[in-house]
């Protein structure tokens, strides 16, 4: 069993500060904005404190209520969870500042946004800290219901249709995951990740393999990997801009994180056949998502299909990593962090352009650069990371994937990674080109608050700066990594 360290107050605060704030915002709707902003800053502060502590002292653990596994619930913060918590905090505090201005004239949406958003942040943080399969299911459900409710805030038929489709997919994915948890509990008598991982090699082979398949299938559906991406563009494209930013940057990363946890900590690296299949779906996602993004006439839908493509890159790392490419894991995680920052910046920029012109039709974004220079700068910088150009975080992630692919002679994956970057450049320049086109006629335009422009620019700049932090981020991601011997043993089990 893992050693138990004293539970520091800030580790609990990462979850309970946004949870308490969500309840206060619900009870005191007239104070929701100020309560939400204060809670966002406090949550970000304790999250960064936790990240620094993990980087300095290693993996931290705490037992809720003092009960040890298998009866108690273990929370665990290692390098992977700390990095995603920090990215969530940066996006979260920036989106909160943006939302305060975005919903200023919409009292109805403002009242519901803050408790739901803080509840979603709570679920994200709890998911990243949980080391219990059933507790992870609870956080997945809470995350899904909060995300669906936020999607519906857009109002209108498109938003409600997208939200209902999102709800059905979310419930189906959660039930599939829960089926796997039930099978593992029947085989191992525990839902603690550490105890289940130790039990798996001796558990009945069919039951454990079906459990793994059910859990992975549910998480793939929630992550919107091709061809299960059908729900993502309508939901992300019809939601309010700050909600779209959260869904694309954070929510899909949560299910990918959990899939990665199962792959590494429970299955110990997975099997080669499963990795190759997921890698093939990743290839299809990169190409199909990029082509559909290029064909879109609305900016938010273009960004949503770009998310489908970028998710594909995360799964390209699986066959490379199983074959022994350690750099592939770091590359995938770097891409996840860079995508979270860049895609949030893109959706916030789209929200600015929609507010400015009253629409998000790409062909009618003429002369936007003259009125919203900061917004177009933010979109272009985020596009640099999405394309994978230096010195951005996206460049580091793709470079590490390319390095692993070249080392293994996987030249097909090399072509896909490079072609995906070219297609990303095409749809980014499509937007920027129309924004520089002289206006054909005068239109009624609305003023965009400076805080909304600076919020988008801050996240885009962070995606660029991330590329310069590899010496800091890479050691953090290695904190608490699974031992190579365990990975080898479980890879042999799952390949059998």
N, C-alpha and C positions, 0 to 999 in steps of 0.2 A: 504494500500500500504506500502511496505517496506520503512523504512527511508533511505534517500539518504545521503551518506557521501561525503565529498570532494574527488575528484578523484586524488589520488596521481600519480605522474609521473611514478613510477615504475610499476603500474598496467597496464598502457597503453604500457609501454616498453616491457612487457612480450610478447605482440603480435607484436608490430611495429618494434622492433629490429630485429628479424629474418626475418620479411617481407622485411624491407629495405635491409638487407644483401642479401636476395635471389635476389632482383632486381639488386644489385651491382654485384653479382657473374655472373648473366646473361650478364650484360653489359661489365664486365671486366673479361673474362674467364681466362686470364693469371694470375690474382690475386685471383682466386676463392679459392684456398686452404687457403691462409693466411686470406682472408676476412671471410671465413667460420669458421675457428678456432677462430678468434677474436669474431665473432658474437656468437658462441657457448658459449664461456666463459662469455660474457656479458649477454646473455639470461639466463644462469644458475645463474649468480649473482643476477639479478633482480628477478628471480623466487624464490630463497631462501629468499631474502628480503621480498617478498610478503608472503611467508609461515610463516616467523617469525612474521610478522605483524598480520596475521590472528590468529595465535596461541596466541598472546598477547592481541589483541584488539577485536577479534571476526570478524564476517562477514563484508566484505567490499563491497561497491556498487559504481558504477559510471555510469552516463548517457552519452552516446556518443552524442555529439552535444548539450547537455543540455536539450534535449526533454524527458519528462516523458512518461511512458507507458499510453495509448496503441500506441501512435505515435512514441515514441522514442525507442531506443535499450538499455536495461539494461544489464550491466555486473555485475556479482556477484561472489565473491570469498569467499567460506566457507571452513570448514575443509576438506570435501571430495575432492573438486576441488583443494585445496591447496596441499593436500597430493599427488594427481596424477600429478599435475604440478611439484612438487619437484622430484618425481620419473622419470618423463619425462626429466627433466633437467639433472639429474644424468646420465641416460642412454644416453641422447643426447650428452652431452659434451664428454663422454667416446667413444661413437661410432664415433664422429667427429675426435677424436685423432686417433682412429683405421683406419678410412677411409683415412686419410691423407697418411698413409703408405700403405694401401691396394691398393689404386688406383695410386700409385706413378708411375708405369710403363705403365699405361693405360690412355693416354691423352684423348681419346674419352670419356670414361666413367667418367673421372674426371671432364670434362667440364660440363657434364649434371648432375652429382650426386649432386653437391653442391647447385645449385639453387632449384632443386627438393626437396632435403632433408630439406633445410631451409623453403621452402614453406610448406612442410608437418608438420614441427615443428610449424610453424605459425598457421596452421589449428588446430592442437592439442590444443595449448594454447587458441585459440579463442573459441574452443568448450567447454573447461573446464570452461571458464569464462561466456559464454553466458547464458542468462536467457530468451531467446526469441525463440520460437519453429521454426520460419522460419529462423532466423539467425543460429540456430543449423543445419538446413537443408543445408544452404550455406556452413558451415564449413565441414559438412559431405561430400558434393560433392567435395570440394577442397581437402579434405583429401584423398578421394577415387582416384581422378585423379592423384594426386601426388604419391600415393602408387603404382598404376598400372604402371605409367611411370618408377618408380624406379625398379619395378619387371622386366621390359623389358630390363633393362641395362645388365642383364646376357648374352644376346645374344643367338643365337641358337634357334632351333625349340622348345625345352622344355620350355625355358624362355618365348618365345613369345606366345606359347599356354597357359601357365599358366597365363600370363598377360591378354590375351584376355578373358579367363574364369573369371578371377578376375574382369575385367571391366564389363562384363555382369552381374555378381552377384552384384557388387557395384551399378550399375545403377538401377537394379531391386529393391534392398533394399531401395535405396534413393527414388524411385518413390512410393513405398509402404508407406514409412514414410511421404512423401509429401501429399499423399492422405489423410492420417489421419490428417495432419495439416490443410488441406483445410476444412475437415468436422468439425473440432473443431472451426476453424475461422467462419464458417457459423453458428454454434450453439452459440458461445460466443462473436463473434465480436472482438476478440483480439487473438494475438499469444503470449502475455506475459505469462510466466509460472504461476506467482502468480495470475493474473486475470483469467486465464483459470481454475486453481485449485479451485478458489472461485466460478466459474460459473458451474463447472461440476455437482454438486448435483442437480441443477435446470435445466440443459440442457435436451433436448429431449433424452430419454434413448437409443433408438436404434442407433441414429446417433453417440452419444458419445461413445457407446460401440464398434461400428464398427470402429470408428476412433482409439480408443485405440488398438484394435486388429490389424489394419493395420500397425500402427506405431511399435507395438511390433514385428510383423512378419518381417518387414523390418530390424529391428535392430538385431533380432535373426539370420537372414540370414547373416548379416554383421559380427556378432560375431562368426560365424561358429560353432554354437551349433549343435550337432548331431540331425538329420541326414543331416543337411545343411552344413556339413563340407567339402564336396567333392572338393571345390575349393581351400581350404587352403594348403594341402600338396604340390600339384604341384607348386603353386605360391611361397610358402616359401622355398621349396626345390630347386628350380631352380634359385632363385635370388642370387646376390652377397652376401657374408657373412654379411657385415654391413647392407644391406637392409633387409635380413632375420631377423636380430636381431631387427631392428626397427619395422618390420611388426608384429612379434610375441610378442614382449615386449610391444609395444605402440599402434599400430593401432587397434588391436582387443579389447584393453581395452577402447578405445574411444567409440565404439558402446555399449559396456557393461555399461560404465558409463552413457551414455545417456538413456539406458534402465532402469538403476537404478534410474535416475532422474525422469523419467516418473512414475515409480513404486511408488516412495516415495513422490514426490512433486506434481504430477498431480493426480495420482490414490490413493495416500495416503496409500499405503501398499498393494494394489491389492486385488484380491479375492482368496479364498482358493483353488477353483478348478483350477484356472490358475497357482497358485503356485505349486500345486501338479503335474500338467502336466509338467511344466518346470523342476521341481525337478526330475521327471521320465526321461526326456530327459537328464538331467545332469548325472543321474546314468548310462544311456546307453553310454554317452560320455566318462565317466571315464573308463568303462570296455572295450568298443570297441576301443577307442583311445589307451589305454595301450597295448591291445593285438596286434593291428596292429603295434605299435611302436616296440614291442618285435620281430616282424617278419621281420622287415626291414633289408636290407643288406647295405644300404647307410646311413651314419651318419646324413646327413641333413634331410632326410626323416624321420628317427627315431625321431629326435628332433621336426619335424613338427607334426607328429602324437602324440607326447607327449603334444604338445600345445592343440590339440583337447581334450585330456584327462583332462588336467589342467583346461580348460574352463568349463568342466563339474562340477568341484568342486564349481565354483562360483554360479552355479544355484542350487546346493544342499542347499544353504542357504535360498532360497526363501520359501519353505514349513516350514522350521524351524523358520524363522523370523515371518511369518504370524501367526504361532501358539503361538507367544509370546516369542520367543527366541531372546532377544536383543543381546546376545553374538554372534549369527549367523551372524548378519550384520557385526560386527567388524571382525569376522573370515573371511568372504568372502572378505572384503576390504583388510585385511592383506595378504590374499592369492594373491589378484590381484597385490599388491605391490611387494611381494616376487617373484611371477612368472615373473613379468616384469624384475627384476634384474637378476634372475637366468637364464631365457630363453635367454636373451641377451648375458649373459656370455657363455652359451652353443653354440649359433650360432657363436660367435666370436671365440671360441675354435675350432669349426668345420672349420671355415675359415682358421685358422692357420694350422690345420692338412691337409686340402686340398692343401694349398700352399706348405706345407712341402713335401708331397708325390706325389702331382699331381692328387690326387683322394680322395674320401671320403668313399671308400669301407671298411666296418668295419673289415672284415676278414683279411685285408691287412694293418692294422694299427700296425703291429708288431714292437716292439722296439721303438715306438714313445716316450714313457716315458723317454728314455735315452737321446733323442735329444731335446725334448720339455717338460721339467719337469714342467715349470710354466703353460703351456697350459693344461696338464693333471690334475694338481692341481686345476686349475680353473674349469675344467669340473667336477671333483669329488666334489668340494665344491658346485657348482651349483646343482649337483645331490643330495647332502645332503638336500638342501632346497626343491627340487622337491619331494623327497621321504617323506619329513615331519619329518626329524630327528632333535632332539635338538642339538644346541640352535638356529636353523635357523628361519627365518621368516616364512617359510613354515610350520614348526612345530607349531608355535603359531597359525597360521590360522587354521590348521587341528585340533589342540587341542580345539580351541573354537567351531568349528563345532561339534566335538565329544561330548563336554560338553553339548551343546544344544540338540543333538540327544539323549544322555543318559537321560537328564532331562525330555524329552518328551516321552521316551520309544520307540523311532524310531530306533530299533536295526537293522533293515534292512539297514538303512543309515550308521550306525556304521560299519557294515560289508563291505559295499561298500568303505567307506573312508579308512579302514584298508587294504582291498584287493588292492585298487588302489596304496597305498604306497608300498605294496609288489611287484606288477607288475612294478612300477617305479624303485624299487631297482634292479629288474631283468634286465631291459634294460640298466640301468646305468652301472651295473657291467659287462654286456655283452661288452660294449665299453671299459671299463677300463681293463677287462681281456685280450682282444685282444691287447691292447696297451702295455701290459707287456710281451706278447709272444715274444720269441727270433726270430729275423729275419731269414727267411729261405734262403734268398739270398740278396746280395747287390743290392741296387737300387740307381738311381740318385735322390738326394734330394736337395731341395731348402732351402735357409736360410730364416728364419722368423724374421723380424725386432723385436727387444726387445719391442718396443712400442705396437705392436700388442698382444704380450703375456701379458704384464702388464695390458693392457686395459681389457682383459678378466678376469684376476685375480682380478682386482679392483671391477668389478661388482659382481663376485662370492663372494668375501669377504663381500661386502655390503649386499648381500642376507643373509649371516650368521649373520652379526652384527644387521640386522633388527630385528632378534628375541630377542635382548637384549633391544630394544627400546620401548617395549609395554607401559611402564608408560608415555612415551612422545607422542607416536603416537595415542594411544587410546583417550586421551582428545582432540587432534586436530581433530580427525574424528567426535567428537560429536559437534563441533562448527557449529551452523546453522542447526542442525538436526530438522526435522519436529516434531511439537508437537504431543504427543501421542493422544490427543483428535481428532486432524484432521485426523490422521491415522485411528482411530477407525471409524469415520464417513464415510470416503471414502471406507474403507474395507466393511462396511455394504452396501454402494451403489453398489459397483462392484460385490458383491456376490448376489445381488437381481436378 
